[in-house]
Amino acid sequence: MEAQNQEVAALVQKIAGLHAAISKLPSLSPSAEVDLLFTDLVMSCVPASPVDVAKLGPEAQRMREELIRLCSTAEGQLEAHYSDMLAAFDNPLDHLGRFPYYSNYVNLSKLEYELLVRYVPNIAPSRVAFVGSGPLPFSSVVLAAHHLPDALFDNYDRCGAANERAKKLFRADEDLGARMAFHTADVASLKEELGAYDVVFLAALVGMAAEEKAEVIAHLGAHMADGAALVVRSARLPDIRRGGFDVRAVYHPDDEVINSVIVARKADPRHGGGRQNGLADAGGAVPVVSPPCECCKMEAGGAFQKAEEFAAKELSF
């Protein structure tokens, strides 16, 4: 136990030092110094750790929340930088691989699609919402181009500048451009619109703090159509269930720097609510698609939740 306490104290001390250094940066735009600090942060938090976030003191909790927000800001600036770079090409979509972590989006989107069609049977999405699409809507691109070629995508982001950047990426691709719409809106303002979608994807950084994400999930549960699917990154199982969803599958990465994923379905009273097609009901066991690792296990916390998993894939500079 003493050795474990020392390990926890050492990790918290290192994270505190990185937080102090990142907080002093004059800018979070991509640079050698920014890249180095965030790489160190991610590498410190990805390995399995005995840290229990719930047991951290108030000062460490405040530091963690601030780190989550700093990571979000850094991610936004990184994506804006690369979005502008890609937009300079005649056909930006031909050059997506220039983004150093594009393959992570490819892998994550493929995983989410496979989980969706496996654990939500008989779903054939024609309208899809992606909430938190950002200036580089890679997930929507991969899903639309390779997995859901007949679906229409509505991409939502609170930042109008991010949406304007995203639109430019589709100017040379008539097919994808015709199936991609971008809306500047907070998810909390969406009500009737949500009832039109077969599937809603929720990005990791929508509701960065756990309490904020729980509120977003509850709002989706109140307004999505009965039977519609929800695919959520970096969320907690109890929040999904309290939101009125049947949890269908959980994926915890154990060897990749990508987000954890939960696939759920809005409870449909017409089909008995919680139990559909023999899968688990809202309170029962659900398939865990890969072995949960301590560093990303949503229920237990893990190493600062990998600082809300740092939007894990996006911020591994």
C-alpha positions in Angstrom: 0.0 0.0 0.0 2.8 2.4 0.8 4.4 1.8 -2.5 1.1 2.5 -4.2 0.7 5.7 -2.3 4.2 6.8 -3.3 3.4 6.0 -7.0 0.2 8.1 -6.8 2.0 11.0 -5.1 4.8 10.9 -7.7 2.3 11.0 -10.6 0.3 13.8 -9.1 3.5 15.8 -8.6 4.6 15.3 -12.2 1.2 16.2 -13.5 1.2 19.3 -11.3 4.6 20.3 -12.8 3.3 19.9 -16.3 0.2 21.8 -15.5 2.3 24.7 -14.2 4.5 24.7 -17.3 1.5 24.5 -19.7 -0.3 27.3 -17.9 2.7 29.6 -18.4 2.8 29.1 -22.2 2.2 32.4 -24.0 0.2 30.4 -26.7 -1.2 26.9 -27.1 -0.8 27.0 -30.9 1.3 24.2 -32.3 5.0 24.7 -31.6 8.0 22.7 -30.5 7.5 23.7 -26.8 3.7 23.0 -26.8 4.2 19.7 -28.6 6.9 18.6 -26.1 4.8 19.4 -23.0 1.6 17.8 -24.2 3.5 14.7 -25.4 4.9 14.4 -21.9 1.5 14.9 -20.4 -0.1 12.2 -22.5 2.8 9.7 -22.0 2.5 10.3 -18.2 -1.2 9.5 -18.1 -1.7 6.7 -20.6 -0.1 3.9 -18.6 -2.2 2.1 -16.0 -2.2 3.9 -12.7 -3.7 3.4 -9.2 -4.9 7.0 -9.1 -8.5 7.3 -8.0 -9.8 10.7 -9.2 -12.6 10.8 -6.7 -10.0 10.7 -3.8 -7.9 13.6 -5.0 -7.9 16.7 -2.9 -9.6 20.0 -3.9 -6.4 21.5 -5.3 -5.6 18.5 -7.4 -9.3 18.4 -8.6 -9.0 22.1 -9.7 -5.8 21.3 -11.5 -7.4 18.4 -13.3 -10.3 20.5 -14.5 -8.0 23.3 -15.7 -5.9 20.7 -17.5 -9.0 19.4 -19.3 -9.8 22.9 -20.5 -6.2 23.6 -21.6 -6.2 20.4 -23.5 -9.5 21.4 -25.2 -8.0 24.8 -26.2 -4.8 23.2 -27.5 -6.8 20.7 -29.5 -8.9 23.4 -31.1 -5.8 25.4 -32.1 -4.1 22.3 -33.5 -7.1 21.4 -35.6 -7.6 25.0 -36.8 -3.9 25.1 -37.9 -4.2 21.9 -39.9 -7.6 22.8 -41.3 -6.2 26.0 -42.8 -3.2 24.0 -44.2 -5.5 21.5 -45.9 -7.8 24.2 -47.2 -4.9 25.5 -49.3 -5.0 22.4 -51.6 -7.2 22.1 -54.6 -8.9 19.1 -53.1 -8.3 19.2 -49.3 -9.8 15.7 -48.8 -7.0 14.2 -50.8 -4.5 15.3 -48.2 -6.1 14.4 -44.9 -3.2 12.1 -44.1 -1.0 15.1 -43.6 -2.6 15.5 -40.2 -0.2 13.4 -38.0 -3.0 11.6 -36.1 -5.5 11.1 -38.9 -5.0 7.3 -38.7 -6.4 7.5 -35.1 -9.7 9.0 -36.5 -9.8 6.3 -39.2 -9.4 3.5 -36.5 -11.9 5.1 -34.1 -14.6 5.7 -36.7 -14.2 2.2 -38.0 -14.5 0.8 -34.5 -17.6 2.9 -33.8 -19.3 1.8 -37.0 -18.6 -1.9 -36.3 -19.9 -1.6 -32.7 -23.0 0.2 -34.0 -24.0 -2.3 -36.6 -23.2 -5.3 -34.3 -24.9 -4.2 -31.1 -27.8 -2.1 -32.5 -29.3 -4.6 -35.0 -31.5 -3.6 -37.9 -30.2 0.0 -38.0 -29.7 1.6 -41.4 -29.0 5.2 -40.7 -30.1 7.8 -43.2 -29.7 10.9 -41.0 -26.8 11.2 -38.7 -25.8 14.0 -36.3 -22.2 14.6 -35.1 -22.1 16.8 -32.1 -18.8 18.6 -31.6 -17.4 18.3 -35.1 -14.8 21.0 -34.9 -12.7 22.5 -37.7 -11.5 19.1 -38.8 -14.5 16.8 -39.0 -12.5 13.7 -39.7 -14.9 11.3 -38.0 -17.8 12.5 -40.2 -15.6 12.3 -43.3 -14.5 8.7 -42.5 -18.0 7.5 -41.6 -19.6 9.2 -44.6 -17.0 8.1 -47.1 -16.4 4.5 -46.0 -19.1 3.3 -43.7 -22.4 5.2 -44.2 -22.3 6.2 -47.9 -26.0 6.9 -48.2 -26.4 8.9 -45.0 -26.8 12.7 -44.6 -24.7 14.2 -41.9 -25.5 17.3 -39.8 -22.4 18.5 -38.0 -22.9 20.7 -34.9 -20.3 22.9 -33.2 -20.6 26.0 -31.0 -17.8 27.7 -32.8 -18.8 29.4 -36.1 -15.2 29.8 -37.2 -14.7 26.1 -36.8 -17.7 25.4 -39.0 -16.5 27.9 -41.7 -13.1 26.1 -41.7 -14.8 22.7 -42.0 -17.0 23.7 -44.9 -13.9 24.6 -47.0 -12.6 21.1 -46.8 -15.5 19.8 -49.0 -15.5 22.4 -51.8 -14.0 20.0 -54.3 -16.0 16.8 -53.5 -19.5 17.2 -54.7 -20.8 13.9 -53.2 -19.5 14.4 -49.7 -20.2 18.1 -49.8 -23.8 17.5 -50.7 -24.2 15.1 -47.7 -22.5 17.4 -45.1 -24.2 20.2 -43.4 -22.7 22.4 -40.7 -24.6 24.2 -37.9 -23.4 26.6 -35.3 -25.3 25.7 -32.2 -24.9 24.5 -28.6 -26.4 21.0 -28.2 -28.5 22.3 -25.3 -30.4 24.5 -27.8 -31.3 21.5 -30.0 -34.7 19.9 -29.3 -37.0 19.0 -32.2 -34.0 18.7 -34.4 -32.7 15.7 -32.4 -35.8 13.7 -33.0 -34.9 13.4 -36.7 -31.7 11.4 -36.4 -31.2 7.7 -36.5 -27.8 8.0 -34.8 -26.1 10.8 -32.8 -22.4 10.7 -32.3 -21.1 12.7 -29.3 -17.5 13.9 -29.4 -15.2 13.5 -26.4 -14.8 17.2 -25.7 -18.6 18.0 -25.7 -19.1 18.5 -22.0 -15.4 18.3 -20.9 -16.2 17.9 -17.2 -18.0 14.7 -16.3 -21.0 16.7 -14.9 -21.3 18.7 -18.1 -21.3 15.6 -20.2 -23.9 14.1 -18.0 -26.1 17.1 -18.7 -25.6 16.8 -22.4 -26.5 13.1 -22.4 -29.6 13.8 -20.3 -30.7 16.4 -22.9 -30.1 14.0 -25.7 -32.2 11.4 -23.9 -35.0 13.8 -23.5 -35.2 14.8 -27.2 -33.8 11.9 -29.4 -36.3 9.6 -31.1 -37.2 6.4 -29.3 -35.0 3.6 -30.6 -32.3 6.0 -32.0 -28.7 5.1 -31.4 -26.2 7.1 -29.4 -22.4 6.7 -29.8 -20.5 8.4 -27.1 -16.8 9.0 -26.5 -15.3 9.3 -23.0 -18.4 9.1 -20.9 -19.6 7.2 -17.8 -22.0 4.3 -17.9 -24.3 5.6 -15.1 -24.8 8.9 -17.0 -25.8 7.0 -20.1 -28.4 4.9 -18.2 -29.8 7.9 -16.3 -30.2 9.7 -19.6 -32.8 7.1 -20.7 -30.6 4.9 -22.8 -30.0 1.2 -23.0 -26.3 0.5 -23.0 -25.4 -1.9 -25.7 -21.6 -2.2 -25.7 -18.6 -0.6 -24.1 -15.1 -0.4 -25.6 -12.1 0.4 -23.5 -8.8 0.8 -25.4 -5.9 -1.1 -24.0 -3.2 -0.7 -26.6 -4.2 2.4 -28.6 -4.4 6.2 -27.8 -8.0 6.5 -28.7 -11.1 7.2 -26.8 -13.3 4.8 -24.9 -16.6 4.3 -26.7 -20.1 3.5 -25.4 -22.9 2.5 -27.8 -26.4 2.9 -26.5 -30.0 3.1 -27.8 -32.7 5.4 -26.7 -35.2 3.3 -24.7 -38.3 2.5 -26.8 -41.5 1.8 -24.8 -43.0 0.1 -27.8 -40.4 -2.7 -27.6 -40.4 -3.3 -23.9 -38.0 -0.5 -22.9 -34.7 -2.0 -21.8 -34.5 -5.4 -23.4 -34.2 -5.6 -27.2 -33.1 -8.5 -29.4 -31.7 -10.4 -26.4 -29.1 -7.9 -25.5 -28.6 -6.4 -22.0 -31.3 -4.2 -20.4 -30.6 -0.8 -18.9 -29.5 -2.3 -15.6 -27.8 -5.5 -16.7 -24.4 -6.5 -17.9 -23.3 -5.2 -21.3 -20.6 -6.5 -23.7 -17.2 -5.1 -22.9 -15.5 -5.3 -26.3 -11.9 -5.2 -25.0 -10.4 -5.7 -21.6 -10.9 -2.5 -19.5 -7.6 -0.9 -18.6 -7.2 1.0 -15.3 -6.0 4.1 -17.2 -9.3 4.6 -19.1 -11.9 2.7 -17.1 -14.7 5.2 -16.9 -16.3 3.8 -13.7 -13.0 3.8 -11.7 -11.5 7.0 -12.8 -8.0 6.1 -13.8 -5.1 8.5 -14.2 -6.9 11.8 -14.2 -9.3 10.1 -16.6 -6.3 10.6 -18.8 -7.2 14.2 -18.3 -10.6 13.4 -19.8 -8.5 11.2 -22.1 -7.0 14.4 -23.4 -9.5 13.9 -26.2 -6.9 11.1 -26.3 -6.4 10.7 -30.0 -6.4 14.3 -30.9 -3.9 15.6 -28.3 -1.1 13.1 -28.6 1.0 15.7 -30.5 
